[in-house]
Amino acid sequence: MNKNGNVAFYGLMLGLTLLVLALALAPAVTEFTGDAMNKTINGNQGLDCNNSSISNFDKATCLATDLNSFYFIGGLLFISGAVIAARFIF
């Protein structure tokens, strides 16, 4: 096999590893953000995002926390797709 074939297989393995990592971390990330947005219970700090009387700063923090799981998991999926596609395009 030549070096280009080895690099393609390595890129495919690296991309699939990142894909599996993104899918494995998805439940943990969504659970963590869900816990962060709930009330403070048993010493676990929470933002209490369901409360309508919180300040605008806390509302912005709740919105940023809510988007965290989408950006993290979507970013990992995009990177894995880019690694897989880069091996075949270049």
Residue pairs with C-beta under 8 A, 6 or more apart in sequence:
7 87
8 87
8 88
10 87
11 83
11 84
11 86
11 87
12 84
12 87
14 83
15 80
15 81
15 83
15 84
15 87
16 80
16 84
17 80
18 76
18 79
18 80
18 83
19 76
19 77
19 80
19 81
21 76
22 73
22 76
22 77
22 80
25 72
25 73
25 76
26 69
26 73
29 68
29 69
29 72
29 73
30 69
33 65
33 66
33 68
33 69
35 44
35 46
36 45
36 46
36 47
36 65
37 46
37 47
37 49
37 62
37 65
37 66
38 46
38 47
38 48
38 49
39 46
39 48
39 50
40 46
40 48
47 54
47 58
47 61
47 62
47 65
48 54
48 58
49 58
49 59
49 62
49 65
49 66
54 62
